[in-house]
Amino acid sequence: MLESLFYPDSVAVIGASRSPGKVGHDLFANLIQGGFTGPIVAINPTASEIMGHPSYPSLKAYGQQIDLCVIAVPQPLVEQAVHDAVDAGAGGIIIISAGFKEVDAAGAALEKKIADFCRRRQVRLVGPNCLGLLNTSSQLNASFAGNMPAVGSISIFSQSGALCTAILDLAASRHLGLQKVVSIGNKADISEVDLLLALGGDQQTKVIVGYLEDITNGDEFVKAAEEASTQKPVVILKSGTTMAGQKAAASHTGVLAGLDTAYGAAFKQSGIVRADAFEQLFDYATAFAMQPLPVGNRVLIITNAGGPGTMAADAVEKAGMVVAELDRNVATALRQELPAAASVGNPIDVLGDAPPARYAAALAAAQKDPEVDAILVILTPQAMTKAPETARAIAQTMTGDKPVLVSFMGGVEVMPGRAELAAASLPDYESPERAVGALKAMYEYSMWRNRPPRVVNRFRVHRRRVERIITRSQRIGRLQLSEVKSKTILKAYGFKIPRGQLAISTEEAVEIAERIGYPLAMKIVSPDVIHKSDLGGVKLDIANADQVRDAFDLMMLRIRERVPGARIEGVYVEKMLDRGLEIILGMSRDPQFGPMLMFGLGGIFVEVMKDVAFHLAPITFDEAMQMLLATRSYAMLEGKRGNKGVDIEAVAAGLQRISQLTTDFPQIAELDINPFIVGEMGSEPVVADARMTLRSPVE
């Protein structure tokens, strides 16, 4: 835990000011008004007193130890202020001041110098260019944000100080308590990794919420996030997911954002609940903080209006959850308590004139039903609706065994009811769709928490053979491996490769063809020709020696015409494969998260529909199967709609072998098996074409 930051015995503000509106003034005022009980020390060279507290020209003049120092002085004075704080015994420093990495190279250099100094002296640093931090449990408001929030169980970290203030304001409007709030700014020292580890182990934090623009150490982030997620929900909003957003993030933080697909894969693997919009941060966080996790995905809806009930049922199904079937005995008992016109199904329609007792009866029955995992209660304002009384009845009926989310739809008429829900710690949503979105997040996180232990299989392979090819290729600067070498590597890792051989003359091509047998495929081999088919470098279904000669000569002629100066190693003569389903397996090495595996069906499924799935390596068999299930084209693998099924487990094994290869050899930057021909159950998939790109040895 970061004790000196969250639980200091004393706090000093270097740059405290007597002038309202200045950051140094608001910082000092917040510390006083927040109720911090330890010494609060003002450092200002020209003031003797600030807000009733003595002011000192320097920490040395104060002469006593300080646990936490908050620095709010112009950038040129920050380095000396840091040295003064460390000399005064500070274990934690918060630099509010801007003008560092986010501005220019000189600012970045100064920021690094300060951070390196703090590390050498074992002092933890927040910022620079940040809002500060709050800890409600220690009445510490070391920030220039607004009022101190109420004590709660949700802790927040944000790379944007402005977003912190928006979160604090929204929390206040929802009467939502918070635990700890940290603006991490430029992350010179303390980053999201430190806070995930600290808050993950914090007994007072039930839910962690984060806003990030970039992640600087992918491996450490995934480990820290997985460790935190095993203990409590972690909800993160990641910006910079488009090209425009990435440019904005870079100008704001000085760090380029990573590929969104890699972030999505990293979040999924580490159990992070990803919010796609600002409002979802609180939609999800409040549900996690206030309600138990569902054990399944069966949802029951209680409503006083048919339309909203239908909207909710549609949202449940679209979210991949199930509209629950009421247990027969529960339905029979409930029917005796509701009017004859009420609908005892799902949704349970308690009718527009429903008094609070009718809602309570339906909720009590739903909580007893073994066929129900989660409950959504909807209220719309009608002439006879009593929103506050209904909210209290719902709260009094809850048992706490199953999650109950509420949607009081409307505005002025339901506001008193929403206030009662907030007082009862019941999550309330303006629409059924938002409530269902929160339920889906809770269910998916619950499934992740209860996943089986990760077991990464290791296959017997010929690693030394691959090592020789890669080492030699890097030494001679041949980073784009030919199809021949790529297939040799894949064969060493257990992939089936068609019989084939490189020919450097027409007659040698004929000799190889006669030995292998027809029909054949012939492909140009050149480090300068990547897309062979587009340039006339591939010929299929060759049936005799004359066709071999014609294909060889024509291929050589076309490539020399279309790619003048291309280095041609020869023509690869290969046995044609039996027909099967064409899929694509691949790997792209993300600079932050490492090897990212890809699966998709060939043809229009990849080229047009972009129907692909990603996962970070290393990958387990179950995770490989989840990749396949994540695509819309999974039915093609199963063999539905008149198509024969294929050996799905063999595809999953192929992903596992690529995972092992690319984790064994970080020198591989990219890998494509396209197509990977997969047949019916029991048949061995075959690599029809492949290519690899190596990283430069200096990377």
ABEGO torsion letter per residue (X at the ends): XBAAAABBABBBBBGBBABBGBAAAAAAAAAAAAGBABBBBBBBAABABBGGBBBBABAAAAGBBBABBBBBBBAAAAAAAAAAAAAAGBABBBBABBGBAAABAAAAAAAAAAAAAAAAAGBBBBOBGBAEBBBAAAGBBBBABBBBBBBBABBBBBABAAAAAAAAAAAAAAGBBBABBBBAEAGABBBAAAAAAAAAABAABABBBBBBABBABAAAAAAAAAAAAAABBBBBBBBGABAAAAAAAAAAAGBBBBBAAAAAAAAAAAGBBBBABAAAAAAAAAAAAABBBBABABBBBBBABAAAAAAAAAAAAAAGBBBBBBBAAAAAAAAAABBAABBBBOBBBAEAABBAAAAAAAAAAAAABAABABBBBBBBBBAABBAAAAAAAAAAABAGABBBBBBBBEBAAAAAAAAAAAAAGBBBBABAAAAAAAAAAAAAAAAAAABBBBBBBBBBBBAAAAAAAAAAAAAAGBABBBAAAAAAAAAAAGBBBBBBBBBABAAAAAAAAAAAEOBBBBBBBBAABABAAAAGABBBGBABAAAAAAAAAAAAAAAAAABBGBBBAEBBBBBBBBBBBBBBBBBBBBAAAEBBBBBBBBEAAAAAAGBBBBBBOBBBAAAAAAAAAABAAAAAAAGBGGBBBBBAAAAAAAAAAAAAAAAABAABABBBBOBBBBBBBGBBBBBABBBBBBBBAAX
